[in-house]
Amino acid sequence: MIIRLPDGSEREYESGVKVSKITGDISEGLLKDSVGAVVDGVILGKNDEVVDGGEYRVVKFEDPEGKQIFWHSASHLMAAAIVELYPDVKLAIGPATETGFYYDLDLEHKLVEEDFPAIEEKMKEIAKKDLEFEKIEISREEAIKYFEERNQDYKVELIKDLPEDEKLTLYKMGDFVDLCKGPHLTSTKKIKAIKLLSIAGAYWRGDSNNKMLQRIYGIAFEKKKQLDEYIERREEAEKRDHRKLGKELDLFSMHEEGPGFPFFHPNGMILRNNLLNWWRGVLEKNGYGEIQTPIILNEELWHRSGHWDHYKENMYFTEIDGGEYAVKPMNCPGSILVYNSTNHSYRDLPVRLAEYGIVHRHELSGALHGLFRVRTFTQDDAHVYCLPSQIKDEVFKMIDLASLLYDTFGFKYTLELSTRPDDFMGDLKDWELAEKSLKEALDERGLPYKINEGDGAFYGPKIDFHLEDAIGRTWQCGTIQLDFQLPKNFDLTYVDENGEKKQPIMLHRALLGSVERFMGILIEHFAGKFPLWLSPVQVEVIPVSDKFLDYAEKVADKLREAGLRVDLDARTEKVGYKIRQAQVKKINYMLVIGEKEETSGKLSVRKRSGEEVHDVEIEEFIKSLQEEIKNKEITE
């Protein structure tokens, strides 16, 4: 078999050679630092065998695939420690996640965070034993018998639900054995730094009809320094938590009367409206017409669109006049009806329709999280209907819009191309052409991207934008999707130059994505210290005493006349207290008004950063703020 390395070179091996052998042949140093390899998209541990060859890439801990191997192994280590401490525990599942690992447990003892140090110590004790992760192939009957004898009901259920022809493997680590496909590290000794993070409830298999289990989340690293850095980043992230800041800054709230349905306060609406009004102007300049479509549409429409067959479990339903209706989970069908209400010539294309559409999607209560995971949200959706020859140019324009958007807020971003999922709609030929079109657009622009196999929408492949925020976290945000399916389902047409009816191509595009989620990201990215143009209150006017209140009101009115958002703190509190309160509210500028300011007619300006500037002309101050707003400057 042939192994192809990232530099283009090839090596030949017998089938069944271990990953460790191939990596060691490349470099002994690389073998020491690695945790596995990716072979033709499949993640393998160092002890796994390569059977068919293909594209070969070594992975270390810092690679996403390396973290998956490492954290999956750490989840087994945690389970082993819990079994030693609580022998009556029943184990469910324990995967790696993008941010660490967890294990779901059925245990009579209710675990609390005070239990974590003992579990961590036991994990470290086991890790130091340098136990091998040994892969064991086993028959279905043997596996069922093994776990039945040990009263591990959840493992037995998992095995019985697997296809009968699926090969089963166990992983043994000392005395601990778990049902697992792998891959894993070669041994426990590489796991040097461990931290258990939190505990939560989780229904078995995500089904609220099943038993509630205990889920322990953790993180692990190769070095203590990495864990220290992680804890520091986590503490910073907690300070930036948009739920905490949303309350402190009076932006939004969540209520048990509407779980997963955010309530926006006046300050939050100022932030939201300034964001959307700016974005509306950008889209108008780029040839988009804005539409608005109904929230509720009949069942037949959702059958035609394919959502009924592919998305029904995420939808809400109602009955009107004896007919079945659905609350829309996506805006596309409504946009299609708008397009179809008019006859189109090839000269009209591309038709660009934008919508700030409110959608509803059913999320499990355990998955709800502030503005990041809600049951209703607004998408900055747009649907572009174009000729096949216009696809690439329209994708280019969308990428340029994305760059403008994310650069405005200081985000870096990376790209992923998500391909056909298992549950797809339409013809393979159309899918291949759609994937090829998006790939060519990215390649022609010279943009680096990662292939995300099988993660496309059910109606088409997509380009996803992953933002990096101020503290290095990544967020999946914007998306561009290419769709041959819905134009077929709805019989969309245009008249070509020969007078014949043809089918347009449909591009779906959301760059803010969920407006609610994007606001949450902005709150955390800026830690509530918004750029001046977005800030709910831009200037706080603080009179030293009631004696200067009249003059302070005149200053505030002059600023308001100039279009600035101003708050006058007329409370009979000490000046120091008022300043601290304005700092807590993260207001960009504070004007302290006393005798000197009233006499001179000039301002004492205190910036949010703590910097103070005195004897500032009021016209000069207004002009500088207007320039800062116009340029959308990002300041401390």
C-alpha positions as CSV (number, residue, x, y, z in Angstrom):
1,M,0.0,0.0,0.0
2,I,1.1,3.6,-0.6
3,I,1.3,6.3,2.1
4,R,1.2,9.9,0.8
5,L,2.7,12.5,3.2
6,P,1.7,16.2,3.3
7,D,4.9,17.2,1.4
8,G,3.7,15.1,-1.6
9,S,6.3,12.3,-1.0
10,E,5.2,8.7,-1.0
11,R,6.2,5.6,1.0
12,E,5.3,2.0,0.5
13,Y,4.4,-0.4,3.3
14,E,2.8,-3.8,3.8
15,S,-0.9,-3.6,4.9
16,G,-1.3,-3.7,8.7
17,V,1.7,-1.6,9.6
18,K,1.3,0.4,12.8
19,V,1.0,4.2,12.8
20,S,4.0,4.3,15.2
21,K,6.2,2.5,12.6
22,I,5.3,5.0,9.8
23,T,5.7,8.0,12.0
24,G,9.0,6.7,13.4
25,D,10.3,6.2,9.9
26,I,9.6,9.9,9.2
27,S,11.3,11.1,12.4
28,E,12.0,9.7,15.8
29,G,11.4,13.1,17.3
30,L,8.0,13.3,15.6
31,L,7.1,9.9,16.9
32,K,7.8,11.1,20.5
33,D,5.8,14.2,20.1
34,S,2.8,12.7,18.2
35,V,-0.3,11.1,19.6
36,G,-1.6,9.5,16.4
37,A,-2.3,10.2,12.7
38,V,-5.1,10.9,10.3
39,V,-5.2,8.5,7.4
40,D,-7.6,9.4,4.6
41,G,-9.7,11.4,7.1
42,V,-9.8,8.6,9.7
43,I,-8.2,9.3,13.1
44,L,-5.9,6.6,14.4
45,G,-3.8,6.1,17.5
46,K,-0.1,5.2,17.4
47,N,-0.9,1.5,18.1
48,D,-3.5,1.3,15.4
49,E,-2.8,-0.4,12.1
50,V,-3.0,1.2,8.7
51,V,-4.7,-1.2,6.3
52,D,-5.4,0.6,3.0
53,G,-2.9,3.5,2.9
54,G,-3.7,6.9,1.6
55,E,-3.1,10.5,2.7
56,Y,-1.1,10.4,5.9
57,R,-0.8,13.2,8.4
58,V,0.8,12.9,11.9
59,V,-1.0,14.7,14.7
60,K,0.2,16.1,18.0
61,F,-1.8,17.3,21.0
62,E,-2.1,20.8,19.6
63,D,-4.0,19.4,16.5
64,P,-7.8,19.1,16.9
65,E,-7.5,15.3,16.1
66,G,-4.7,15.0,18.6
67,K,-6.8,16.6,21.3
68,Q,-9.6,14.2,20.5
69,I,-7.3,11.2,21.0
70,F,-5.9,12.7,24.2
71,W,-9.1,13.8,25.8
72,H,-10.9,10.5,24.8
73,S,-8.1,8.7,26.7
74,A,-8.5,11.1,29.6
75,S,-12.3,10.3,29.8
76,H,-11.3,6.5,30.2
77,L,-8.9,7.5,32.9
78,M,-11.6,9.5,34.8
79,A,-14.0,6.5,34.5
80,A,-11.4,4.2,35.8
81,A,-10.7,6.5,38.8
82,I,-14.5,6.7,39.5
83,V,-14.9,2.9,39.4
84,E,-12.1,2.5,42.0
85,L,-13.7,5.1,44.3
86,Y,-17.3,4.1,43.7
87,P,-17.4,0.4,42.7
88,D,-21.2,0.4,42.3
89,V,-21.2,3.0,39.5
90,K,-22.8,2.2,36.1
91,L,-21.0,3.8,33.2
92,A,-22.8,5.2,30.2
93,I,-20.7,7.1,27.6
94,G,-17.5,9.2,27.8
95,P,-16.5,11.0,24.6
96,A,-14.0,13.7,23.9
97,T,-15.5,17.1,23.0
98,E,-14.1,20.2,21.3
99,T,-13.2,21.6,24.7
100,G,-12.3,18.5,26.8
101,F,-14.2,15.4,27.8
102,Y,-17.0,14.1,29.9
103,Y,-18.4,10.9,31.2
104,D,-22.1,10.1,32.0
105,L,-22.6,8.0,35.2
106,D,-25.4,6.3,37.0
107,L,-24.4,6.5,40.6
108,E,-26.5,6.5,43.8
109,H,-24.0,9.0,45.5
110,K,-24.8,12.5,44.3
111,L,-21.4,13.8,43.2
112,V,-20.5,17.4,44.1
113,E,-17.5,19.6,43.2
114,E,-16.0,18.8,46.6
115,D,-15.6,15.2,45.3
116,F,-13.4,16.4,42.4
117,P,-10.0,16.5,44.3
118,A,-10.2,12.9,45.3
119,I,-11.1,11.8,41.7
120,E,-8.3,13.9,40.3
121,E,-5.8,12.4,42.7
122,K,-6.9,8.9,41.7
123,M,-6.6,9.8,38.0
124,K,-3.1,11.1,38.6
125,E,-2.2,7.9,40.5
126,I,-3.4,5.7,37.7
127,A,-1.8,7.8,35.0
128,K,1.6,7.5,36.7
129,K,1.4,3.7,36.4
130,D,2.1,4.0,32.7
131,L,-0.8,1.7,31.8
132,E,-1.2,0.7,28.1
133,F,-4.4,1.3,26.3
134,E,-4.9,-2.2,24.9
135,K,-7.4,-2.7,22.0
136,I,-9.4,-6.0,22.2
137,E,-11.6,-7.3,19.4
138,I,-14.6,-9.2,20.8
139,S,-17.7,-10.9,19.5
140,R,-21.1,-9.4,20.2
141,E,-22.1,-12.3,22.5
142,E,-18.9,-12.1,24.5
143,A,-19.2,-8.4,25.0
144,I,-22.8,-8.6,26.2
145,K,-21.9,-11.4,28.6
146,Y,-18.9,-9.4,29.9
147,F,-20.9,-6.3,30.7
148,E,-24.0,-8.2,32.0
149,E,-21.7,-10.0,34.5
150,R,-20.5,-6.6,35.7
151,N,-24.0,-5.1,35.9
152,Q,-23.2,-2.5,33.3
153,D,-26.7,-2.1,31.8
154,Y,-25.9,0.9,29.7
155,K,-23.1,-0.8,27.9
156,V,-25.3,-3.8,27.2
157,E,-28.0,-1.6,25.7
158,L,-25.5,0.1,23.5
159,I,-24.1,-3.2,22.2
160,K,-27.6,-4.6,21.5
161,D,-28.5,-1.4,19.5
162,L,-25.4,-1.7,17.2
163,P,-25.8,-3.3,13.8
164,E,-25.2,-7.0,14.1
165,D,-22.3,-7.0,11.5
166,E,-20.4,-4.2,13.3
167,K,-17.1,-5.2,14.8
168,L,-16.9,-4.6,18.5
169,T,-13.8,-3.5,20.4
170,L,-13.0,-3.0,24.0
171,Y,-10.1,-0.9,25.4
172,K,-8.3,-2.3,28.5
173,M,-6.2,0.0,30.8
174,G,-4.9,-2.0,33.7
175,D,-8.0,-3.6,35.3
176,F,-10.4,-1.1,33.7
177,V,-12.1,-2.2,30.5
178,D,-14.6,-0.1,28.5
179,L,-16.6,-0.6,25.3
180,C,-15.0,1.8,22.8
181,K,-14.0,2.3,19.2
182,G,-11.0,4.4,20.1
183,P,-8.5,5.7,19.1
184,H,-6.4,6.2,22.2
185,L,-3.0,7.1,23.4
186,T,-0.4,4.3,23.8
187,S,-0.4,4.7,27.6
188,T,-1.6,6.8,30.5
189,K,1.8,8.4,31.2
190,K,1.3,11.1,28.6
191,I,-1.6,12.6,30.7
192,K,0.3,14.8,33.2
193,A,-2.2,17.6,34.1
194,I,-5.8,17.0,35.0
195,K,-8.7,19.3,36.1
196,L,-12.4,18.4,36.6
197,L,-14.5,21.3,35.7
198,S,-18.2,20.8,36.5
199,I,-21.0,18.4,36.9
200,A,-24.5,18.5,35.3
201,G,-27.5,16.3,34.7
202,A,-27.9,14.5,31.4
203,Y,-30.7,12.3,30.3
204,W,-29.5,8.9,29.0
205,R,-29.3,9.2,25.2
206,G,-30.6,12.8,25.4
207,D,-34.2,11.5,25.9
208,S,-36.2,13.1,28.7
209,N,-38.1,9.9,29.1
210,N,-34.9,8.1,30.2
211,K,-33.1,8.3,33.5
212,M,-31.2,11.4,34.5
213,L,-27.5,10.6,34.8
214,Q,-24.6,12.6,36.3
215,R,-22.2,14.1,33.7
216,I,-18.7,15.1,34.9
217,Y,-16.7,17.5,32.6
218,G,-13.0,17.6,32.6
219,I,-9.8,18.7,30.8
220,A,-6.3,17.2,30.6
221,F,-3.0,18.3,29.2
222,E,0.5,17.0,28.5
223,K,2.1,19.7,30.8
224,K,1.1,21.5,33.9
225,K,1.9,24.8,32.2
226,Q,-0.8,24.1,29.6
227,L,-3.3,23.5,32.4
228,D,-2.3,26.8,34.1
229,E,-2.8,28.7,30.9
230,Y,-6.1,27.0,30.4
231,I,-7.3,28.0,33.9
232,E,-6.2,31.6,33.3
233,R,-8.2,31.7,30.0
234,R,-11.2,30.0,31.7
235,E,-11.2,32.6,34.5
236,E,-11.0,35.4,31.8
237,A,-13.9,33.7,29.9
238,E,-16.0,33.6,33.1
239,K,-15.4,37.4,33.5
240,R,-16.7,37.8,30.0
241,D,-19.7,35.5,30.3
242,H,-22.4,37.2,28.3
243,R,-25.1,36.0,30.7
244,K,-23.4,37.7,33.6
245,L,-22.6,40.9,31.6
246,G,-26.1,40.9,30.0
247,K,-27.5,41.2,33.5
248,E,-24.9,43.8,34.7
249,L,-25.3,46.0,31.6
250,D,-29.1,45.5,31.6
251,L,-29.1,44.1,28.0
252,F,-31.3,41.0,28.2
253,S,-32.9,38.5,30.6
254,M,-34.2,34.9,30.5
255,H,-37.4,33.9,32.3
256,E,-38.9,30.5,33.2
257,E,-42.1,31.6,31.6
258,G,-40.3,31.3,28.3
259,P,-37.3,28.9,28.5
260,G,-34.9,29.5,25.6
261,F,-36.8,32.7,24.6
262,P,-34.6,35.8,25.3
263,F,-36.2,39.1,26.5
264,F,-34.3,42.1,25.3
265,H,-34.2,45.3,27.4
266,P,-33.9,48.9,26.1
267,N,-30.0,48.8,26.3
268,G,-30.0,45.5,24.5
269,M,-32.3,46.8,21.8
270,I,-29.9,49.8,21.2
271,L,-27.0,47.4,20.7
272,R,-29.2,45.2,18.5
273,N,-30.7,48.0,16.4
274,N,-27.4,49.8,15.8
275,L,-25.8,46.5,14.6
276,L,-28.7,45.7,12.3
277,N,-29.2,49.2,11.0
278,W,-25.5,49.3,9.9
279,W,-25.7,45.9,8.4
280,R,-28.9,46.9,6.5
281,G,-27.1,49.8,4.9
282,V,-24.2,47.5,3.9
283,L,-26.5,45.1,2.2
284,E,-28.5,47.8,0.4
285,K,-25.2,49.1,-1.0
286,N,-24.4,45.6,-2.2
287,G,-27.6,45.1,-4.2
288,Y,-29.9,43.3,-1.6
289,G,-33.6,43.9,-1.4
290,E,-35.1,43.3,2.1
291,I,-38.2,41.2,2.5
292,Q,-40.3,39.9,5.4
293,T,-42.1,36.6,5.4
294,P,-44.6,34.9,7.8
295,I,-43.5,33.0,10.9
296,I,-46.2,30.3,10.4
297,L,-46.8,28.5,7.1
298,N,-48.8,25.4,6.2
299,E,-47.6,21.8,6.4
300,E,-47.6,21.2,2.7
301,L,-44.9,23.8,2.2
302,W,-42.6,22.0,4.7
303,H,-43.2,18.7,2.9
304,R,-42.2,20.4,-0.4
305,S,-39.1,22.0,1.1
306,G,-37.9,18.7,2.7
307,H,-37.9,20.0,6.2
308,W,-40.8,17.7,7.2
309,D,-38.7,14.6,6.3
310,H,-35.3,16.0,7.5
311,Y,-36.0,18.5,10.2
312,K,-39.4,17.7,11.8
313,E,-38.1,16.8,15.2
314,N,-36.7,20.4,15.6
315,M,-40.0,22.1,14.6
316,Y,-43.1,23.5,16.4
317,F,-46.6,22.9,15.0
318,T,-50.0,24.4,15.3
319,E,-53.5,24.1,13.8
320,I,-55.4,26.8,12.0
321,D,-58.9,26.4,10.6
322,G,-58.6,22.7,10.8
323,G,-55.3,22.6,8.8
324,E,-51.8,21.7,10.0
325,Y,-49.2,24.5,10.1
326,A,-45.6,24.8,11.3
327,V,-43.7,27.6,12.9
328,K,-40.8,28.2,10.5
329,P,-37.4,26.8,11.6
330,M,-35.7,28.4,8.5
331,N,-36.5,31.3,6.2
332,C,-35.7,29.8,2.8
333,P,-39.2,28.6,1.8
334,G,-40.7,32.1,2.5
335,S,-38.0,33.7,0.3
336,I,-38.7,31.1,-2.4
337,L,-42.4,32.1,-2.4
338,V,-41.4,35.8,-2.8
339,Y,-39.1,34.9,-5.8
340,N,-41.8,32.7,-7.4
341,S,-44.4,35.5,-7.1
342,T,-42.8,37.3,-10.1
343,N,-41.7,36.1,-13.5
344,H,-37.9,36.4,-14.0
345,S,-35.7,36.8,-17.1
346,Y,-32.0,35.9,-17.1
347,R,-31.3,39.6,-17.3
348,D,-32.9,40.0,-13.7
349,L,-30.4,37.5,-12.2
350,P,-28.9,37.5,-9.7
351,V,-31.8,38.4,-7.4
352,R,-30.6,39.0,-3.9
353,L,-33.3,38.9,-1.2
354,A,-32.3,39.6,2.5
355,E,-34.5,39.0,5.5
356,Y,-34.1,39.5,9.2
357,G,-36.3,36.4,9.8
358,I,-37.4,35.2,13.2
359,V,-37.2,31.4,13.4
360,H,-38.1,28.8,16.1
361,R,-36.2,25.5,16.6
362,H,-36.8,23.1,19.4
363,E,-33.7,22.6,21.5
364,L,-33.6,20.3,24.5
365,S,-33.8,22.2,27.8
366,G,-30.3,20.9,28.9
367,A,-28.8,22.4,25.7
368,L,-30.1,26.0,26.3
369,H,-27.3,28.5,27.1
370,G,-27.9,32.2,27.3
371,L,-28.0,33.8,23.8
372,F,-25.8,31.1,22.4
373,R,-28.4,28.3,22.3
374,V,-32.0,29.5,22.2
375,R,-35.3,28.3,20.8
376,T,-36.1,31.5,18.9
377,F,-33.6,33.7,17.1
378,T,-33.3,36.1,14.2
379,Q,-31.2,35.2,11.2
380,D,-29.6,37.8,8.9
381,D,-30.7,35.5,6.1
382,A,-30.2,36.2,2.4
383,H,-31.1,34.1,-0.6
384,V,-29.5,34.8,-3.9
385,Y,-31.0,33.3,-7.1
386,C,-28.5,33.2,-9.9
387,L,-27.3,31.7,-13.2
388,P,-24.8,28.8,-13.0
389,S,-22.2,31.1,-14.5
390,Q,-22.7,33.6,-11.6
391,I,-22.1,31.1,-8.7
392,K,-18.4,31.8,-8.3
393,D,-18.8,35.6,-8.5
394,E,-21.7,35.6,-6.0
395,V,-19.7,33.4,-3.5
396,F,-16.8,35.9,-3.9
397,K,-19.1,38.8,-3.0
398,M,-20.4,36.9,0.0
399,I,-16.8,36.2,1.2
400,D,-16.0,39.9,0.8
401,L,-19.1,40.8,2.9
402,A,-18.0,38.4,5.6
403,S,-14.5,39.9,5.7
404,L,-16.0,43.4,6.0
405,L,-18.3,42.2,8.8
406,Y,-15.7,40.4,10.9
407,D,-12.9,42.9,10.3
408,T,-15.2,45.6,11.7
409,F,-15.2,43.9,15.1
410,G,-11.6,42.8,15.0
411,F,-12.3,39.1,14.5
412,K,-9.9,36.7,12.7
413,Y,-11.6,33.8,11.0
414,T,-11.0,30.4,9.5
415,L,-13.0,28.6,6.8
416,E,-14.5,25.1,6.6
417,L,-16.1,23.4,3.6
418,S,-18.8,21.1,4.9
419,T,-19.8,18.3,2.5
420,R,-22.8,16.0,1.9
421,P,-24.3,14.5,5.1
422,D,-25.8,11.0,5.3
423,D,-29.3,12.4,5.5
424,F,-29.2,14.3,2.3
425,M,-31.8,15.3,-0.3
426,G,-31.4,15.2,-4.1
427,D,-29.1,13.7,-6.7
428,L,-25.5,12.8,-6.1
429,K,-24.6,14.5,-9.4
430,D,-26.0,17.8,-8.2
431,W,-24.2,17.4,-4.9
432,E,-20.8,16.8,-6.6
433,L,-21.3,19.9,-8.8
434,A,-22.3,22.0,-5.8
435,E,-19.3,20.9,-3.7
436,K,-17.0,21.4,-6.7
437,S,-18.3,24.9,-7.2
438,L,-17.6,26.0,-3.6
439,K,-14.2,24.3,-3.6
440,E,-13.2,26.1,-6.8
441,A,-14.3,29.5,-5.4
442,L,-12.2,29.0,-2.3
443,D,-9.2,27.7,-4.3
444,E,-9.4,30.6,-6.8
445,R,-9.4,33.1,-4.0
446,G,-6.4,31.3,-2.4
447,L,-8.2,31.0,0.9
448,P,-7.1,28.2,3.2
449,Y,-9.9,26.0,4.4
450,K,-10.6,22.6,6.1
451,I,-12.9,19.9,4.8
452,N,-15.6,19.0,7.3
453,E,-16.9,15.7,5.8
454,G,-20.6,15.0,6.1
455,D,-21.5,18.2,7.9
456,G,-23.4,20.0,5.1
457,A,-27.0,21.0,5.3
458,F,-29.5,18.3,4.0
459,Y,-30.1,20.4,0.9
460,G,-26.5,21.4,0.0
461,P,-22.8,21.9,0.9
462,K,-21.7,25.0,2.8
463,I,-18.8,27.2,3.7
464,D,-18.7,28.0,7.4
465,F,-16.8,30.9,9.0
466,H,-15.2,30.2,12.4
467,L,-14.4,33.4,14.3
468,E,-11.6,33.8,16.8
469,D,-12.3,36.2,19.6
470,A,-10.2,38.5,21.8
471,I,-9.1,35.6,24.1
472,G,-8.5,33.0,21.3
473,R,-11.8,31.1,21.5
474,T,-13.5,30.1,18.2
475,W,-17.2,30.4,17.3
476,Q,-19.0,29.0,14.3
477,C,-20.8,31.9,12.9
478,G,-21.5,32.7,9.3
479,T,-22.4,30.3,6.5
480,I,-22.7,30.2,2.7
481,Q,-24.7,27.3,1.3
482,L,-25.2,26.2,-2.3
483,D,-28.5,24.6,-3.1
484,F,-29.7,22.8,-6.2
485,Q,-32.5,21.0,-4.3
486,L,-35.0,23.7,-3.3
487,P,-35.2,25.3,-6.7
488,K,-36.2,21.8,-8.0
489,N,-38.7,21.2,-5.2
490,F,-40.4,24.5,-5.8
491,D,-40.0,24.5,-9.6
492,L,-38.2,27.8,-9.6
493,T,-37.6,29.2,-13.1
494,Y,-36.2,32.1,-15.2
495,V,-36.5,32.7,-18.9
496,D,-33.1,32.4,-20.7
497,E,-31.9,34.3,-23.8
498,N,-33.6,31.8,-26.0
499,G,-37.0,32.2,-24.4
500,E,-36.7,28.8,-22.6
501,K,-37.5,28.2,-18.9
502,K,-34.5,27.3,-16.9
503,Q,-33.9,26.6,-13.2
504,P,-31.8,29.1,-11.2
505,I,-29.2,28.2,-8.6
506,M,-30.0,29.2,-5.0
507,L,-27.4,30.4,-2.5
508,H,-28.2,30.7,1.2
509,R,-26.2,33.2,3.2
510,A,-26.2,34.2,6.9
511,L,-23.1,36.1,8.1
512,L,-24.2,37.3,11.5
513,G,-25.8,33.9,11.6
514,S,-28.1,34.1,14.6
515,V,-28.3,37.8,15.6
516,E,-28.8,36.7,19.3
517,R,-25.8,34.5,19.2
518,F,-23.7,37.1,17.4
519,M,-24.7,39.6,20.2
520,G,-23.6,37.1,22.8
521,I,-20.2,36.7,21.0
522,L,-19.8,40.5,20.8
523,I,-20.5,40.9,24.5
524,E,-17.8,38.3,25.4
525,H,-15.4,39.5,22.7
526,F,-15.4,43.1,24.0
527,A,-16.1,42.0,27.6
528,G,-19.0,44.5,27.5
529,K,-16.7,47.3,26.5
530,F,-18.4,48.0,23.2
531,P,-17.1,50.3,20.5
532,L,-18.7,53.7,20.8
533,W,-21.1,53.3,17.9
534,L,-22.7,50.2,19.5
535,S,-22.7,51.4,23.2
536,P,-26.2,51.8,24.7
537,V,-24.9,54.8,26.7
538,Q,-21.9,56.6,25.1
539,V,-21.4,59.4,27.6
540,E,-22.2,59.7,31.3
541,V,-22.5,63.3,32.6
542,I,-21.7,63.5,36.3
543,P,-22.4,66.7,38.2
544,V,-20.2,67.1,41.3
545,S,-23.3,68.3,43.3
546,D,-26.8,69.6,42.8
547,K,-25.4,73.1,42.4
548,F,-24.0,72.2,39.0
549,L,-27.0,70.1,37.8
550,D,-28.5,72.8,35.6
551,Y,-25.2,73.3,33.7
552,A,-24.8,69.5,33.5
553,E,-28.2,69.2,31.9
554,K,-27.3,71.9,29.3
555,V,-24.1,69.9,28.4
556,A,-26.1,66.6,28.2
557,D,-28.7,68.3,25.9
558,K,-26.0,69.7,23.6
559,L,-24.5,66.2,23.3
560,R,-28.0,64.7,22.6
561,E,-28.6,67.3,19.9
562,A,-25.4,66.1,18.2
563,G,-26.9,62.5,18.1
564,L,-25.0,61.0,21.0
565,R,-26.6,58.7,23.6
566,V,-26.2,60.4,27.0
567,D,-27.1,59.6,30.6
568,L,-27.1,62.3,33.3
569,D,-26.5,60.9,36.8
570,A,-28.4,63.4,38.9
571,R,-28.3,61.2,42.0
572,T,-27.2,62.8,45.3
573,E,-24.3,60.4,45.6
574,K,-20.6,61.1,45.9
575,V,-18.7,61.7,42.7
576,G,-16.3,58.8,43.2
577,Y,-19.3,56.4,43.6
578,K,-20.9,57.7,40.4
579,I,-17.6,57.3,38.5
580,R,-17.2,53.7,39.7
581,Q,-20.8,53.0,38.7
582,A,-20.2,54.3,35.2
583,Q,-17.1,52.2,35.0
584,V,-19.1,49.1,36.0
585,K,-21.6,50.0,33.2
586,K,-18.6,50.2,30.9
587,I,-19.6,53.6,29.6
588,N,-17.1,55.0,27.0
589,Y,-16.8,58.5,28.3
590,M,-17.5,60.3,31.6
591,L,-17.8,64.1,31.9
592,V,-17.4,65.3,35.5
593,I,-19.1,68.8,35.8
594,G,-18.0,71.1,38.6
595,E,-17.3,74.8,39.2
596,K,-14.2,74.8,36.9
597,E,-16.1,73.3,34.0
598,E,-19.1,75.6,34.5
599,T,-16.9,78.7,34.7
600,S,-14.6,77.8,31.7
601,G,-17.2,76.2,29.5
602,K,-14.7,73.4,28.9
603,L,-15.0,69.7,29.8
604,S,-13.1,67.3,32.0
605,V,-13.2,64.0,30.1
606,R,-12.6,60.6,31.7
607,K,-12.2,57.7,29.3
608,R,-13.3,54.2,30.1
609,S,-9.7,53.2,30.1
610,G,-9.1,55.5,33.1
611,E,-7.3,58.2,31.0
612,E,-8.3,61.8,31.9
613,V,-8.2,64.8,29.6
614,H,-9.0,68.3,30.9
615,D,-10.0,71.6,29.3
616,V,-11.6,70.1,26.3
617,E,-13.8,72.3,24.1
618,I,-17.3,70.8,23.9
619,E,-17.4,71.2,20.1
620,E,-14.1,69.4,19.9
621,F,-15.3,66.6,22.1
622,I,-18.5,66.1,20.0
623,K,-16.5,66.1,16.8
624,S,-14.0,63.5,18.1
625,L,-16.8,61.2,19.1
626,Q,-18.6,61.6,15.8
627,E,-15.4,60.6,14.0
628,E,-14.9,57.6,16.3
629,I,-18.5,56.5,15.5
630,K,-18.1,57.1,11.8
631,N,-14.8,55.0,11.7
632,K,-16.2,52.3,14.0
633,E,-13.0,52.5,16.0
634,I,-12.3,49.8,18.6
635,T,-10.9,51.3,21.8
636,E,-10.4,50.2,25.3
